[in-house]
Amino acid sequence: MNAIITVVGTDKVGIIARVSAFLAEHNINIEDISQTILSGNFVMMMMVDLSAGKTDLETIKTDLAALGESMNVSISIMHEKVFSAMHRI
């Protein structure tokens, strides 16, 4: 199962490292990643593979939100199909 993770907030050292470490701890593989800095704001999107993980999506969502709060950034995750449906023209 693939999901999309978005991270948005003020740029600072360690955002990618902490999010990547969280994913590695939960056996979640990063399939694709894009990140940029827009006027001092960090913006990252990741497509991840949850199939090898042992934690359900709702728990991952809650834990990522808490991680984001600890870094003063917003982190969200949604199933790839939901993301695609929301962004269909």
Secondary structure by P-SEA (a helix, b strand, c coil): cbbbbbbbccccccaaaaaaaaaaaacccccbbbbbbcccbbbbbbbcccccccccaaaaaaaaaaaaaaacbbbbbbcaaaaaaaacc
